[in-house]
Structures are given as structure tokens and as C-alpha cells.
Amino acid sequence: MRRSLSVAVALLVALAASTPVAWGQGKVRVNWTAISGTQTAIWLAHEEGIFKRNGLDVELIHIASTSRAIQAMLAGEVAFSTLDVTNVVEANLKGADMVLLAGITNRLTFSVMARPHIKSLADLKGKTVGITRVGSSTHVASQVALAEVGLKPGDYHLLGLTEVPNIFMALVAGQIDAGILSPPSNTRARRAGLVELKNLAVDGPEYPLVAVGSTRSYVRANEQVARAVVRSYAEAVHLFKTNKTAAIKALQKYTKVKEADVLDDTYTQFLGYLESIPRISPKGLETILAEVRAKDPKAKQLKPEDVYDTRFLAALEAEGLFRKLWGK
């Protein structure tokens, strides 16, 4: 079944390369990576018909974590995905063909939540911290947070639990000492009496966390599709910020959270976290590049344009889309 799916998608990609105008009417696989409010605009673009309005027939799928999503994209099984920015940079150094097209948030939208006996980040030395998996946004967030108190990988134990809600459940059950949680799971954790050691979105650095991306080879062959996806995402962010009812409905469907106050708090948090004009912060991207350069000599010559293609956002700005949406 998996092989036949790969063959079918490969045929669609071949069709896209030869007839890019017609590709907009073909099936385009778009992936979302996390049960988190960071994904809401992608959900809205699908649920509210924005993709379809822009000529895209989208099949929305869920492959958890950037590392697995990149594998699927390089195999030709997915056209676009939400992606952890740091992981894309590191994957390209290993020979991947990834490119970022639109920024989702330039904040680390995670809280480090812990059992009540843990009083500070420093107390996590020798303790077990839950993440989704190595090579995920939760993994990046754990390293950033714990490095602030001098803890290095190896000073604590990481446990991969696949999805953010699983981290919350493991915390409540006492199976881990702390975990990296995003909204709505961090809201649920506060309600459950767990301790918030740090809210990285509020107290952390400017740091591009998640973006919409593809492979360069796919974008080269399907520029009209890429343009339509970036437009759809930008329009969906506007819908999120101006139509709370639609946003809450999408959050409820995809996160499976039913508590109205948790959904409301998640929506309120992401009003500030999602970039209205979905650019990746140059300052934040340079921070990531500097971190990677410090670890990998091959990254010394790495430049922002090696991982971030701004053409489609620039075209939308030139045609006046953002002035139309936001009045600026």
C-alpha cells in the first residue's frame, strides 16, 4: 500500500512538472506535524475552503514531527508541511532539499511544565523530560530552555512520547518529571496543578519555531502551487485572527479538546504568537544559523537564503494582499 501510494504521488509530481497550470486542480498533500495551536491556520485553510478557493485540491494529513515529515517529503509522498526551522537547517546540511516558504511563529510556543516537587529548571538535572521525539520542535525547545541554566544534553534524560498530549498524560501519571508542552496542553497542565517552570513564548528568545515548507525540487516544478499554498496560509491567519468562532471550531476538531476555557485560552495565546504577515524573523533565523554553525563546521558558509525562499511572500506583498487583509 505504501509503495503504491508513493508511485501515485510520483506520477502527480511528474504531471506537475510538465503542466504546472493544471496542477492546481490535482490533489496536493499538505501535512501538519503537531497537536498544537501552531497548526491552526493550516487546519482553517482546509476546513474553511481557503485552499479550494485558491485552486488547490488538498489532502490534509498528519505525520507527527518534522524529522518524519522531511523523510516523507524527500520520498515524494508529501508536497508541503509545517516544519521545525532548526531541523530544516540541520537536514539541509546533511544533503536534504528542503526550503521554507512562510513563517508561522517566531516564538518558542512551549512551556516547560513539571511535577509539583520540581521547583526550577536547574532541578531537572538527572531527571526525565518528556518530548515528542528527537528532531522535533519540543526537542529544540527543551535544549533552549535547559541551556539557560547550564544544563547540557546528557545532564537530563529525554523520553520521546510521540504527541504533545501524551506528554501531558505522562506528567499527570507521574511517569516523567517534566515535559515540553504547547497550547492547549500547557493550559490543561496548569489546570491539573502542574508547575510552569518557564513559558518560552513569553520569556524566551525571538526564535523561528515553525514554518511552512516544501522541497526545492517540488517548488521549482510547481511554482503556481507553492504560490497558492503561501497565499492560502496567509489568508487563513487573517481568518484565525478575525473569526474566533471558526478558529475555535478548528482547534476543537483537531486537538480533540472539549473544555471551552482551554480552547479560549489557546486561541488567546496564539492571537499574539501567529505572525499576521507570515515572515520568518531575520534576527531569529540568524540565531539558529549561528547555533548550527557553532556545532557543525560545514555550516560556516550557510546563509538565510539557503533555507528560506521569500519570493512568494514578496509577490503577495507587491500585489497588495497584506494591505487588503491588515491595512498595512
C-alpha positions in Angstrom: 0.0 0.0 0.0 2.8 2.4 0.9 4.6 1.6 -2.3 1.5 2.2 -4.5 0.9 5.5 -2.7 4.5 6.6 -3.4 4.1 5.7 -7.1 0.8 7.6 -7.3 2.3 10.7 -5.8 5.4 10.4 -8.0 3.1 10.4 -11.0 1.4 13.6 -9.7 4.7 15.3 -9.3 5.7 14.3 -12.8 2.4 15.7 -14.1 3.1 18.9 -12.2 6.5 19.4 -13.8 5.0 19.1 -17.3 1.8 21.0 -16.8 2.1 23.4 -13.8 -1.1 25.4 -14.6 -3.2 22.3 -14.4 -1.6 21.0 -11.2 -3.7 23.4 -9.1 -6.7 21.1 -9.9 -4.8 18.0 -8.8 -4.5 16.5 -5.3 -1.8 18.2 -3.2 -0.8 16.5 0.0 -0.3 19.0 2.9 1.0 17.7 6.3 0.6 19.1 9.8 3.1 17.9 12.4 1.8 18.6 15.9 -1.3 18.7 18.0 -0.8 22.4 18.8 -2.3 25.8 18.1 0.7 26.4 15.8 -1.1 24.4 13.2 -4.4 26.2 13.4 -4.1 28.3 10.2 -3.3 25.1 8.2 -6.4 23.5 9.6 -8.5 26.6 8.9 -7.3 26.8 5.3 -8.6 23.3 4.8 -11.8 23.4 6.9 -13.0 26.8 5.6 -12.3 26.2 1.9 -9.4 28.6 1.5 -7.2 26.1 -0.2 -10.0 25.2 -2.6 -10.8 28.9 -3.3 -7.1 29.3 -4.4 -7.4 26.4 -6.9 -5.9 23.6 -4.6 -7.4 20.2 -4.0 -5.7 19.5 -0.7 -5.4 16.2 1.1 -4.6 17.2 4.7 -2.6 14.5 6.6 -0.9 14.2 9.9 2.7 12.9 10.2 3.9 13.8 13.7 7.3 15.6 14.0 9.5 17.4 11.5 12.0 14.6 11.2 9.4 12.2 9.9 7.7 14.8 7.7 11.0 15.6 6.0 11.5 11.9 5.2 8.0 11.8 3.6 8.7 14.9 1.6 12.0 13.7 0.3 10.3 10.4 -0.7 7.8 12.5 -2.7 4.8 11.4 -0.5 4.1 14.9 0.8 4.2 18.3 -1.1 4.1 20.8 1.8 4.3 20.6 5.6 4.6 22.6 8.7 8.3 22.2 9.8 10.6 23.0 12.6 13.0 25.6 11.3 16.1 24.3 13.1 15.5 20.8 11.9 15.2 22.0 8.3 18.6 23.8 8.6 20.3 20.7 10.0 18.6 18.4 7.4 19.9 20.6 4.6 23.5 20.3 5.9 23.1 16.6 5.5 22.1 16.9 1.9 18.3 17.4 2.1 16.5 19.5 -0.4 14.2 21.5 2.0 13.1 25.1 1.7 11.0 27.3 4.0 8.3 29.5 2.3 6.3 31.2 5.1 6.8 31.6 8.8 4.2 30.5 11.3 5.6 31.8 14.6 8.8 33.5 15.6 8.4 32.4 19.3 9.1 29.2 21.0 5.4 28.5 21.9 6.1 26.0 24.6 6.0 25.8 28.4 8.3 23.6 30.5 5.8 22.0 32.8 6.8 19.9 35.8 5.6 17.8 38.7 5.0 19.9 41.9 8.2 18.7 43.6 10.3 20.3 40.8 10.8 24.0 41.7 13.2 25.3 39.0 14.8 24.4 35.6 18.0 23.6 37.4 16.2 20.9 39.4 15.8 18.9 36.2 19.4 17.7 36.3 19.3 14.0 36.3 15.5 14.0 35.7 13.3 12.8 32.9 11.9 15.3 30.5 9.1 14.4 28.0 9.3 15.5 24.4 7.5 14.2 21.3 10.7 12.8 19.6 14.3 13.6 18.9 14.4 16.0 15.9 11.1 17.8 16.8 10.2 21.3 18.0 9.8 20.0 21.5 13.3 18.7 21.4 14.7 22.1 20.3 12.6 23.9 23.0 14.0 21.5 25.7 17.6 22.3 24.7 17.0 26.1 24.6 15.2 26.2 28.0 17.7 23.9 29.8 20.8 25.5 28.3 19.7 28.8 30.1 20.5 27.2 33.4 23.7 25.5 32.2 22.2 22.0 31.6 23.6 20.2 28.5 22.2 17.2 26.7 23.3 14.3 28.9 22.6 16.2 32.1 19.0 15.1 31.9 17.1 12.2 30.2 14.7 12.8 27.3 11.7 10.5 26.7 10.0 10.5 23.3 6.2 10.3 23.6 5.2 10.9 20.0 2.5 13.6 20.6 2.2 16.6 23.0 -1.0 15.4 24.7 0.9 12.1 25.6 3.5 14.2 27.4 0.7 15.9 29.4 -0.8 12.5 30.3 2.6 11.1 31.3 3.1 14.1 33.6 -0.2 13.7 35.3 0.5 10.0 35.8 3.9 10.8 37.4 5.8 8.9 34.7 8.1 11.8 33.9 9.4 14.7 35.9 8.8 17.5 33.4 7.6 17.9 29.8 7.6 20.4 26.9 4.0 21.4 26.3 2.4 23.7 23.8 -1.1 25.2 23.9 -3.6 23.7 24.6 -1.7 21.1 26.5 0.1 23.7 28.7 -3.3 25.2 29.7 -4.6 21.8 30.7 -1.4 21.2 32.7 -1.8 24.4 34.7 -5.4 23.4 35.4 -4.1 20.0 36.7 -1.8 21.7 39.2 1.5 21.1 37.4 4.2 23.8 37.8 5.1 26.0 34.9 8.9 26.4 35.2 9.2 28.6 32.1 6.9 29.9 29.3 9.4 30.2 26.4 6.8 32.1 24.3 6.8 34.9 26.9 10.3 34.7 28.5 12.3 33.0 25.7 14.3 34.4 22.8 13.0 35.5 19.4 13.3 32.2 17.7 11.6 31.0 14.5 9.9 27.8 15.6 7.6 26.5 12.8 7.3 27.4 9.2 5.5 26.1 6.0 7.9 24.4 3.7 8.5 22.1 0.8 11.4 20.7 -1.2 13.2 23.0 -3.6 12.7 20.5 -6.4 9.0 20.4 -5.9 8.8 24.2 -5.7 10.8 24.6 -8.9 8.4 22.3 -10.8 5.2 23.7 -9.2 5.6 27.4 -8.5 1.9 28.2 -9.0 1.0 25.6 -6.4 3.6 26.9 -4.0 2.3 30.5 -4.5 -1.3 29.3 -3.9 -0.3 27.5 -0.7 1.5 30.5 0.7 -1.5 32.7 -0.2 -3.9 30.3 1.4 -1.8 30.2 4.6 -1.7 34.0 4.8 -5.4 34.3 4.3 -6.0 31.6 6.9 -4.0 33.5 9.5 -6.2 36.5 8.9 -9.3 34.3 9.3 -7.9 33.0 12.6 -7.4 36.5 14.0 -10.8 37.8 12.8 -13.1 34.9 13.2 -12.8 33.4 16.7 -15.7 31.0 16.1 -14.1 29.4 13.1 -10.7 29.2 14.8 -12.1 27.6 18.0 -14.1 25.1 15.9 -10.9 24.0 14.1 -8.9 23.8 17.3 -11.6 21.7 18.9 -11.7 19.3 15.9 -8.0 18.7 15.5 -6.8 18.9 19.2 -9.8 16.9 20.5 -10.0 19.3 23.4 -13.6 19.9 24.6 -13.1 22.3 27.5 -14.3 25.7 26.4 -11.9 27.6 28.7 -8.9 25.7 27.5 -9.8 26.3 23.8 -10.4 30.0 24.6 -7.0 30.3 26.3 -5.3 28.6 23.4 -6.9 31.0 20.9 -5.9 34.0 23.0 -2.3 32.9 23.2 -2.0 32.3 19.5 -3.5 35.7 18.7 -0.1 37.0 19.7 2.0 34.1 18.6 1.0 33.6 14.9 2.6 36.1 12.6 0.0 38.2 10.8 2.3 38.6 7.8 3.9 35.2 7.8 7.6 36.1 7.6 10.4 34.3 9.3 12.3 36.7 11.6 15.7 37.6 10.1 17.2 38.1 13.5 15.7 34.8 14.8 16.9 32.9 11.7 20.4 34.2 12.2 20.3 33.0 15.8 19.5 29.5 14.6 22.2 29.6 11.9 24.7 30.8 14.4 23.9 27.9 16.7 24.2 25.4 13.9 27.5 26.9 12.7 28.9 26.6 16.2 28.2 22.8 16.1 28.9 21.9 12.5 31.9 23.3 10.6 30.1 22.6 7.3 27.6 25.3 8.2 30.1 28.1 8.2 29.0 29.3 4.8 25.3 28.8 5.4 23.2 31.8 4.5 19.5 32.6 5.2 18.6 32.3 1.5 19.9 28.7 1.6 16.9 27.7 3.6 14.3 30.5 3.2 12.7 31.4 -0.2 10.9 34.8 0.3 9.7 35.2 -3.4 6.1 34.2 -2.8 5.6 36.4 0.2 7.2 39.3 -1.7 4.9 38.7 -4.6 1.8 38.8 -2.3 3.1 42.0 -0.7 3.7 43.6 -4.1 0.2 42.8 -5.2 -1.3 44.3 -2.1 -2.6 41.3 -0.3 -1.4 42.3 3.1 -2.7 45.8 2.7 -6.0 44.4 1.8 -6.0 42.0 4.8 -4.4 44.1 7.5 -4.4 47.7 6.2 -0.6 47.8 6.2 
